[in-house]
Amino acid sequence: MAEIKYEVVQRIAVLSERPRGWERQLNLISWNDGEPKYDIRDWSPDGTRMGKGISLSHDEMAILKGLLDELEL
């Protein structure tokens, strides 16, 4: 399996804390030297391991933001 290269460009927010100290975070991450994307996933306490997550381009995040603004939460 090929190694995945990533760089956390900006830590935006901790959304929640999971068991054993893992945090669900919203970050801006560059994957394999690509354009940074908004990323939501769980991270280990030391930041060296990650869980499955989702990455969104700027345009996808703008669409999601518009949809969330319309919801009554």
N, CA, C and O of each residue as an XYZ file, in Angstrom:
292
protein
N       0.841     -1.177      0.000
C       0.000      0.000      0.000
C       0.888      1.243      0.000
O       1.838      1.323      0.779
N       0.593      2.196     -0.853
C       1.383      3.409     -0.968
C       1.224      4.283      0.275
O       0.149      4.354      0.871
N       2.305      4.937      0.644
C       2.270      5.835      1.802
C       1.495      7.096      1.446
O       1.653      7.652      0.359
N       0.666      7.532      2.368
C      -0.115      8.751      2.168
C       0.628      9.902      2.815
O       0.963      9.854      3.999
N       0.884     10.943      2.026
C       1.568     12.128      2.527
C       0.519     13.195      2.806
O      -0.377     13.423      1.993
N       0.634     13.850      3.965
C      -0.322     14.911      4.291
C       0.359     16.000      5.108
O       1.348     15.764      5.803
N      -0.195     17.180      5.004
C       0.269     18.314      5.801
C      -0.959     19.035      6.336
O      -1.822     19.465      5.571
N      -1.029     19.162      7.661
C      -2.107     19.923      8.271
C      -1.753     21.403      8.097
O      -0.862     21.921      8.771
N      -2.461     22.074      7.189
C      -2.194     23.476      6.866
C      -2.771     24.384      7.956
O      -2.152     25.374      8.346
N      -3.970     24.032      8.441
C      -4.622     24.849      9.475
C      -5.533     23.967     10.318
O      -6.363     23.231      9.785
N      -5.377     24.043     11.629
C      -6.309     23.384     12.548
C      -7.425     24.379     12.813
O      -7.189     25.455     13.362
N      -8.639     24.022     12.422
C      -9.765     24.950     12.503
C     -10.551     24.766     13.797
O     -10.830     25.742     14.493
N     -10.915     23.513     14.130
C     -11.734     23.313     15.325
C     -11.702     21.858     15.773
O     -11.514     20.948     14.965
N     -11.890     21.655     17.077
C     -12.160     20.338     17.633
C     -13.675     20.252     17.774
O     -14.279     21.048     18.492
N     -14.288     19.290     17.092
C     -15.738     19.146     17.104
C     -16.218     18.327     18.296
O     -17.286     18.591     18.847
N     -15.426     17.330     18.691
C     -15.774     16.529     19.859
C     -14.567     15.713     20.267
O     -13.605     15.570     19.513
N     -14.638     15.173     21.495
C     -13.585     14.281     21.965
C     -14.151     12.877     22.046
O     -15.250     12.666     22.559
N     -13.401     11.930     21.539
C     -13.824     10.537     21.470
C     -13.183      9.763     22.629
O     -12.341     10.306     23.343
N     -13.575      8.505     22.816
C     -12.940      7.669     23.842
C     -11.419      7.593     23.656
O     -10.911      7.663     22.537
N     -10.732      7.453     24.739
C      -9.258      7.348     24.772
C      -8.566      8.591     24.243
O      -7.418      8.511     23.805
N      -9.238      9.749     24.272
C      -8.594     11.005     23.937
C      -8.595     11.397     22.472
O      -8.132     12.484     22.126
N      -9.106     10.536     21.604
C      -9.165     10.900     20.185
C     -10.107     12.085     20.014
O     -11.105     12.201     20.725
N      -9.788     12.961     19.070
C     -10.609     14.141     18.799
C     -11.119     14.125     17.371
O     -10.381     13.786     16.446
N     -12.370     14.487     17.191
C     -12.917     14.701     15.855
C     -12.625     16.162     15.524
O     -13.089     17.066     16.217
N     -11.855     16.386     14.462
C     -11.372     17.720     14.135
C     -11.788     18.145     12.731
O     -11.974     17.324     11.833
N     -11.927     19.459     12.580
C     -12.065     20.081     11.262
C     -10.749     20.779     10.990
O     -10.348     21.683     11.723
N     -10.080     20.351      9.933
C      -8.776     20.904      9.561
C      -8.738     21.212      8.070
O      -9.572     20.736      7.299
N      -7.768     22.005      7.687
C      -7.446     22.232      6.281
C      -6.182     21.418      6.026
O      -5.139     21.693      6.619
N      -6.268     20.409      5.140
C      -5.166     19.467      4.934
C      -4.820     19.356      3.454
O      -5.699     19.286      2.595
N      -3.521     19.342      3.178
C      -3.014     19.074      1.836
C      -2.646     17.594      1.779
O      -1.768     17.136      2.509
N      -3.322     16.857      0.909
C      -3.054     15.424      0.730
C      -2.144     15.229     -0.481
O      -2.449     15.708     -1.573
N      -1.031     14.528     -0.289
C      -0.099     14.205     -1.380
C       0.278     15.440     -2.196
O       0.274     15.408     -3.426
N       0.604     16.530     -1.495
C       1.042     17.803     -2.100
C      -0.035     18.469     -2.956
O       0.275     19.323     -3.786
N      -1.288     18.087     -2.761
C      -2.388     18.673     -3.533
C      -2.914     19.940     -2.887
O      -2.438     20.369     -1.836
N      -3.906     20.529     -3.539
C      -4.593     21.712     -3.025
C      -5.214     21.363     -1.669
O      -5.852     20.318     -1.545
N      -5.043     22.211     -0.654
C      -5.635     21.918      0.656
C      -7.154     21.778      0.577
O      -7.825     22.497     -0.163
N      -7.683     20.823      1.368
C      -9.122     20.579      1.430
C      -9.561     20.602      2.884
O      -8.778     20.319      3.790
N     -10.834     20.946      3.090
C     -11.412     20.867      4.424
C     -11.594     19.395      4.750
O     -12.037     18.614      3.907
N     -11.252     19.020      5.971
C     -11.211     17.611      6.323
C     -11.799     17.407      7.713
O     -11.424     18.102      8.658
N     -12.719     16.455      7.837
C     -13.304     16.088      9.128
C     -12.956     14.627      9.386
O     -13.323     13.747      8.606
N     -12.242     14.373     10.491
C     -11.896     12.997     10.863
C     -11.405     12.962     12.305
O     -11.133     13.999     12.909
N     -11.297     11.739     12.848
C     -10.777     11.542     14.194
C      -9.255     11.456     14.148
O      -8.677     10.863     13.237
N      -8.615     12.064     15.157
C      -7.159     12.059     15.282
C      -6.773     11.543     16.663
O      -7.450     11.823     17.652
N      -5.683     10.791     16.721
C      -5.169     10.288     17.994
C      -4.669     11.467     18.831
O      -4.411     12.545     18.297
N      -4.533     11.259     20.158
C      -4.092     12.359     21.020
C      -2.765     12.985     20.604
O      -2.580     14.191     20.765
N      -1.836     12.187     20.072
C      -0.541     12.746     19.665
C      -0.515     13.199     18.202
O       0.506     13.700     17.729
N      -1.627     13.028     17.483
C      -1.723     13.504     16.102
C      -0.994     12.662     15.075
O      -0.821     13.092     13.935
N      -0.559     11.461     15.461
C       0.191     10.631     14.519
C      -0.677      9.601     13.794
O      -0.253      9.031     12.789
N      -1.898      9.360     14.302
C      -2.792      8.400     13.659
C      -4.133      9.067     13.410
O      -4.536      9.981     14.129
N      -4.819      8.589     12.371
C      -6.107      9.169     12.014
C      -7.097      8.068     11.684
O      -6.721      6.960     11.300
N      -8.378      8.401     11.844
C      -9.450      7.504     11.463
C      -9.964      7.862     10.081
O      -9.439      8.763      9.427
N     -10.983      7.160      9.645
C     -11.623      7.488      8.375
C     -12.311      8.832      8.490
O     -12.770      9.216      9.566
N     -12.379      9.538      7.389
C     -13.010     10.842      7.407
C     -13.493     11.244      6.036
O     -13.628     10.422      5.129
N     -13.749     12.528      5.910
C     -14.225     13.083      4.644
C     -13.461     14.371      4.363
O     -13.221     15.176      5.262
N     -13.084     14.549      3.102
C     -12.415     15.776      2.658
C     -13.306     16.486      1.651
O     -13.892     15.855      0.771
N     -13.402     17.796      1.785
C     -14.254     18.606      0.920
C     -13.442     19.738      0.297
O     -12.651     20.395      0.973
N     -13.649     19.955     -0.993
C     -13.016     21.099     -1.664
C     -13.663     22.379     -1.145
O     -14.667     22.335     -0.434
N     -13.081     23.513     -1.506
C     -13.645     24.811     -1.116
C     -15.079     24.945     -1.639
O     -15.964     25.387     -0.906
N     -15.311     24.571     -2.885
C     -16.653     24.668     -3.474
C     -17.648     23.748     -2.763
O     -18.783     24.149     -2.504
N     -17.232     22.523     -2.446
C     -18.114     21.603     -1.727
C     -18.433     22.130     -0.328
O     -19.563     22.003      0.143
N     -17.437     22.722      0.334
C     -17.660     23.279      1.669
C     -18.623     24.458      1.606
O     -19.448     24.627      2.504
N     -18.531     25.271      0.567
C     -19.441     26.406      0.404
C     -20.886     25.922      0.215
O     -21.816     26.510      0.765
N     -21.066     24.856     -0.560
C     -22.402     24.284     -0.753
C     -22.928     23.740      0.579
O     -24.076     23.992      0.946
N     -22.085     22.994      1.297
C     -22.491     22.449      2.585
C     -22.842     23.559      3.568
O     -23.829     23.449      4.296
N     -22.056     24.617      3.598
C     -22.339     25.747      4.485
C     -23.695     26.356      4.162
O     -24.467     26.661      5.072
N     -23.993     26.536      2.895
C     -25.287     27.073      2.488
C     -26.435     26.191      2.943
O     -27.460     26.685      3.413
N     -26.259     24.879      2.801
C     -27.298     23.941      3.239
C     -27.475     23.978      4.756
O     -28.601     23.946      5.252
N     -26.373     24.046      5.488
C     -26.448     24.091      6.955
C     -27.075     25.392      7.439
O     -27.801     25.398      8.433
N     -26.801     26.500      6.741
C     -27.399     27.786      7.118
C     -28.913     27.731      7.023
O     -29.598     28.427      7.772
N     -29.457     26.916      6.113
C     -30.891     26.809      5.920
C     -31.578     25.886      6.924
O     -32.796     25.952      7.095
N     -30.806     25.029      7.588
C     -31.388     24.087      8.549
C     -31.710     24.773      9.866
O     -31.021     25.699     10.293
N     -32.759     24.302     10.490
C     -33.096     24.765     11.829
C     -32.545     23.743     12.811
O     -33.125     22.674     12.998
N     -31.434     24.073     13.430
C     -30.791     23.130     14.365
C     -31.145     23.471     15.798
O     -30.699     22.792     16.723
